[in-house]
Amino acid sequence: MVCCSKLQTVASTDDYDTNTSPGTSETSYLDPLSKNRYDFKAFLWRNSFVLLTVAAVVIGFGLGFGLRFANMTDREIGFFTFPGELLMEMLQMLLLPLIVSSLITGISSIDMKACQKMGLHALCFYGVTTFMAVGTGIFVVSLIQPGKARNLISVSPVGQVKAMHTVDSFLDLMRNMFPPNLVIACFRTYKTVYSQSGVGNQTNDTVPMPGTAEGMNVLGLAVFCIAFGLILSHMENEAKPLKDFFSCLNKANMHLIWIVIWCSPAGIIFIIGGAILKLQDTTIMGQQLAMYFLTVVTGFAIHSLITLPLIYFTVTRKNPFTFMAGLSEILSTAFGTSSSITTLPITFRCLEENLRMNESVTRLVLPVASTLTMDGTALYEAVASIFIAQVYNMDLSVGQVIIISITTTVAAKGAAGLPQSGMVSLTLALASVGLPLEGVSHIIVVDWILDRLRTAVNVLGDCIAVGIVQHLSRHDLKSPAPGS
């Protein structure tokens, strides 16, 4: 079988070493005069993309704050941000073939037994880490209480919406998993809407009605691709033409995305600079907003530096920070593009080449993780929901906090890995407990930077998932598949 030769040639997690690269001999590694180790030019070349991305972020901040003194009009700001808009449109254009080809290629290339085990391990990881992220967010926002600070934002609790039932949130998730039309799923998702009932005298009752929301139904597409890949894997040699087609499509798409990704530092400059220029008034960042920002960042730090490393160490008994040291290029790209899905090509390359992750594991786990492992988004939504309730002086009951926990977990699982998708799914959490949707306007000022941070947390969770799943599946990956 094709998958057997592939699995046998790839080293396991136990063999990876972040201090060496594939093809580097032990002699050259130990030689203190080795150019591979000490050549500064080689170092710059190996880390050129990271350096360019970091430089783009710094330049973007500098241009943004510098041009604020020029009092640019909205039209001029639109011209300034145009290169960044082109970059994001090019990346989004390639998302659909990337998701389809990588998922089908990855799952169809492994045997059913290994896929079942890896899938079970991955799903358990997704559920545990997301619930822990939500718990961390609720803990830090309840402890710091950023919305209870001296009232610098004058609000009134008007325009509240009818609380969305938790059961409807789960039903929407299930409906999105099985879209009736795959073409529509490429640009629309299912979302329950409520209308006033005029039956009898109870005109205040609301009736759930089918509706849609703009955005790619990544969850539904992922479910279809997984099922399709499993069928191709079961068909073995009969499916070889289709396997070759999707494998070639995946490689071609990766090359195309890689070209766009290398152009991304130029676009990042204008994306970040434009976000700063669009801020209406920087003095709005008063005590409440500053405390909110600090609360979210504290939650991200706890989850990224304590929770995820602790889970990794508990399962693998290896130093998690050694593993995380090889993810700098991935995390910097996630921060710059603010999209976990568009970071996938670099995530694939770094994990497979730098950390020697098994290709079969990365092709199975990463595309699904980019949709399901939204730890940063779940944590952010929990903090934002309770913060908005504090701003409006609304005391949430224990039951409402539990509803927020469940809803944010569900919303994060269905959130697309695209820029600002967390802000869209946040409205679901607000609606679940009847919080006013216009409360989102109080956090939009700092969301552009938090969006990048939570994307980095999401991608970090994806990478940790790959390391853990490969460790748990290492024996299956080493052994040949039946019938080979």
Secondary structure, 3 states (H helix, E strand, C coil): CHHHHHHHHCCCHHHCCCCCCCCCCHHHHHCCCCHHHHCHHHHHHHCHHHHHHHHHHHHHHHHHHHHHHHCCCHHHHHHHHHHHHHHHHHHHHCHHHHHHHHHHHHHHCCCHHHHHHHHHHHHHHHHHHHHHHHHHHHHHHHHHCHHHCCCCCCCCCCCCCCCCCHHHHHHHHHHHHCCCCHHHHCCEEECCEEEECCCCCCCCCEEEECCEEECCCHHHHHHHHHHHHHHHHHHHHHHHHHHHHHHHHHHHHHHHHHHHHHHHHHHHHHHHHHHHHCCCCHHHCCHHHHHHHHHHHHHHHHHHHHHHHHHHHHHHCCCHHHHHHHHHHHHHHHHHHCCCCCCHHHHHHHHHHHCCCCHHHHHHHHHHHHHHCCHHHHHHHHHHHHHHHHHCCCCCCHHHHHHHHHHHHHHHHHCCCCCCHHHHHHHHHHHHCCCCHHHHHHCHHHHHHHHHHHHHHHHHHHHHHHHHHHHHCHHHHHCCCCCC
